């Protein structure tokens, strides 16, 4: 069996991959993390627990003489972390994979159709700029030293634990769902007509595993998304339909939300979700010919909603965000009325 090591391994993206690999006869999987959520790991996964994944000496000691056919870092967010990974694994793996982000693509976009050749530049989001720096470092090490890298760019990937949305508070998506259930309007960025792609983590896992140990993936970059594209209006309407409630959108311009919000929407909206995007996955399908995303958004989000509604521990309320939504809507309604009255008076 080939050996793989995941740094992280229990997040939205990696949990599905871990599950898929645990059912494979081709791979023996090790997971390196702090052990906080290792209860979700299948029993045949080897756990390597460290107090701090950023403690290079501790990690090196835990790995001892182990070597791998594939190593993937799912929790690499800063350049210093990828430099650490390089030092740890440059002589310890036949393939090193890292999770980047489709948010790194240029904003504003020159073309709505996204391929791996779309330029990388995001002036709105430091998270994305750090991902670009990580990619640059790895490509340089591949060119100069043949470090066997594969870069993966996901977009909006979700699982059963959280409903994917455009605008939500610090505690996640539940408060928006609760507003829908309570018959309250929900804030939607823009006019809801921009295009977006949601990818279920089980589909992402199929493509990712197909890149592992794949000679055609070495030294290259692949985006992994669904081929389905929907508008934000369609997405929220689907969620409301799953809940059996009326969809009551309250449209607010993305740049207004970014400018006046108590929440940091500049990166997540102007640097990502406010842009219409359609992903071309032709390159991925050439490398992994049997890949096909099969979970439609209406199917996947229904599973998520059913899971969240039946698991109270994922129903994390956010009264601060709820009050903020009410205040924004009330203030904008007053402004609309004042503006309308001004024009009527002035004729």
N, C-alpha and C positions, 0 to 999 in steps of 0.2 A: 504493500500500500504506500501511496505517496503521503508525505507529511505536510500539513499546513499549520501555520500559526496566525491567529487573529489577535490583533491588539484592540481591545474593546470586546466586541462579540455579542453584546446583549442589547444593542440599540435598535432603533426602528429598522434600519437597513440590514444590519448584521444578524439579527435574530433569525430571520427567514433563511439566510444563507447558512447559518450554523445548523439549523434544522435540516435543511436539504443535504448538507454534507454528512450529517450524522446518519443519514439513511443510505449513503453511498458506500459501495464496496471498494471504491478506488482511493478514498482519502481517510487518513487518520488525522483528526483535528485537535489542536492545542489552542487554548484561549488564555491570553495574558491580560489580566486586569486586576482591579482592587477587590474583586469578589463580592461587590455590593448586590449584584442582581444575578448571581450565578445559579440561583434556583430555577431560572428559566432555561438553563442549558440541558440538553439531552444527557442521559446518564453515561453515554459512551464517549463524551467529550472530555479531554484531559485539561484540567484547570491548573494554571500557574498563577498564583496570587502574589501580588506585590503591594507594598504599602503606598507606593507612588510610582506610576509608570514613567514619570519624568526623572526618577532617580536612576541614572544610567548604570551606576555601579551595582545597585541592587538587581536591576533587570539582567545585567550581564551575568551575575552570579547565579541567578535562578535558571538561566538558559544553559549554563554550564557548557557541555560539549554538544548540545543539540544543534542539528542543522535541518533545513527544511527545503521542500520543493517549491513552496509558495508561502510568502509572508504578506499579510495585508494589515495596514494601520487604518482603522475606522475612526479614530479620534485624533487625527493630526490636523491642527488648526493654525499653527504658527510655524514660521520658518525654523526656529530653534528646535522644534520637535522633529522635523524631517531631517535636520542635520544629525540629531541624536540617532534616529533610525538608521541613517546611512552608516554611521560608525558601528552600530550594533550588528547590522545585517549584511554589510558589503561582502563578507566572506562566509556567510551563513545561509544563503538562500539562492535558489536558481531563478526565482522570480520575486520581485517586490512590487506589491500593488498598493495604491493609496487612493482614498476617496477624496476627490476634488469636489467641484460644484458647477452646475450649469449656470449658476448666478454669476460666474466669472466672465461670461460672454459680454461683449461690449454693450454698454448702455449710454445713450439710447442706441437701439439696434438699427443697423443700416438695412437689414433684411429680416423679415419675420421668420424665414425658414432657417433653422439652426442646424449646422453640421459641425463636425469637430474642427473644421478649418475656419469657423467664424472667429474673428479676432477676440482676444481677451483684454478687457478694460472696463473697470467698474469704478467710476469716481464717487459713487454714492455709498459704498459699503466696504468697510475695512475687512470684514470677514472674507469677502470675495477677493480683495486685493491680496490678502495673505495666502489664499488658495493659489492665486496666480504665481506668487513668489515660490510656493512649494513646488508647483509644476516646473517652473523655470530651473530650480535647483536640480530636480530629478532629471530633466532632459539634458542638462549640462553634464551630469554625472554619467548618463548613458552615452553621450557623444564622446566624452573624454576618457571614460574608463570602462565602458560597456556594462555598467551597473544595470542589471536586467529588470528595468522598471515597466510597469503598466499603470497608466493613469485612468481612473474611471470618474466620469462626471454624471452624477444623478441630478434630477430636478426635484419635483415635489413628490417624494415617496412617502407613503403612509402605511399604517398597519391597523390592527383592530383596536388599538388603545386610545386613539385620538382622531377626531373628525378633521380632515384637512380643510382649512379656511384661509381667507385672504387677510382678514382683520380680526385680531383677538387680543386678549390681555395677557398679562404675565403668567397667569395660571393655566394657559392653554385654551382649548376650544369649548369646554363645557359651558361656560357662561353664555356663549352665543347660542348654543343648543337650548339652554334653559330659556333664553329670551324668546326663541321661536315657540317653545312649548307654552310659554306664558302669554303668547299672542302679541309680543312687543316687536317693534321694528328692529332690524339689524343693520348695522352700517356696512355698506358694500363700497369698495373703492371704485372711483370712476363712475361710468354708467352701466357697468356689468357686462359690456359687450366685448371686452378684450378676450383674447384666446389664451387658454391655459391647458396644461397637461398634468394629469395626476397618474402616478404609477403605484400600483399595489406592490408591497414588498415581496410577495411570492413571485411575481413576474420578474422583478429586479433580480431575485436570487437565481432564477433560471439562466439569465444572461451572464451574471457574474461568475457562476460556477463554470460556464462554458469558456470563460476567458482564463480560468485558472489552469496552469500547466499548458497553456496554448502557445505554441511557438510563434503564431502569427500575431500575438498580443504583445510580445516583447518590444520595448522601445516605442510604444505607440499609445494613443489616447482614444478612449471610447466613451461616448455618452450612452447611458442606459435609461430609456424612458418608454412609456407606452406609446403606441401610434395613434391613440385616440385623442382628439382635441375637442374641448368644450369651452363655451363662454362661462364667465363667472356667474351670470344669471342662471344658466343651465345647471351649474354645479349646486348653487344654493337652492334652486327649485327642486332638484333631486333630493337634497337633504330634507327639505320641508315635506316632500312627498313621503319619504321614508318615515318621518315623524308623524305623518297624518295631520299636518297643520298648514295654515295658509302662509305663504311666503310674503313677508312684508319688508321689502328692501328700502333702505334710506341711503340714497346715493350721495357720496361726498368725494370731491376731487382728491386724487392721491397727493398732489402737491400741497393742498390745504392741510390734509392729515399730517403730512411730513413737517409742515411749517409750524402748526399750532398745537400739535398733540403733546400730551404728557407722556406718550409712548414713543419709542424710537421706530417710526415707520419709514424713515428715509431709506435705509438699506433694503428692508424687506419689500417695500412697495416701489419706489423710484428705481431702486437697484435690482428689482426682480419682478414681483408679481403684477405690477402695473403695466408691464410690457406684454404685447401679444407675441406669443412664441408658438412655433410648430417645429417639432424635432424630426429630422431625417435620420433614421437609424440604419441606413443602408450599409454603412461601414461595419457596424456591429453584426449585422446579419451575414455579411461575408465571412467574418471571423467565427461566428457561431451560427451555422446555417439552419439549425433546428430551432432557433429562438423565435418565439412568437408570444407577445403579451396577450393574454386571454381573459384577464379580469377587467370587464368594463367598469367605468366609474360607478354607475348605478348599482352594480352587483357588489363591488368592493365596499362602497360607503354604507350600503345596507348592512353588511356584516359588521362593520365598525360600529354603527349606531346600535345594532342589536346587542353587541358586546358591552358597549359603554352603558346602555340602559339597564343591563342585567348585572353590572359590576359597580356598585356605589363608590368603591375606592377610586374610580376614575372620574367621578363626578365632583371635580374640585371647583367649588364656587369662587367667584371673584367679584365681590360686591363693589370694590373700587372701580373695576372696569365697567360694571353694570351702571353705576352712577355716572361715570364719565360718558358713556353712550347716551344716557338720558339727557345730560347737560349739553352735549354737542348738538343733539337733535333739537332740543328746545331753543338753544341760542340761534341756530341756523333758521329755524322756523320764524323766530322773531325778526331776524335780519331780512328774510324774504318778505314778510309782511310790511316792514318799514320801507323796503325798496319799492314794493308794489304801490304803497301809499304815496311815495314820493313822485312816482311817475304819473299816478292818477291825478294828484294835486297839480302837478306841473303840466299835465296834458301833453 
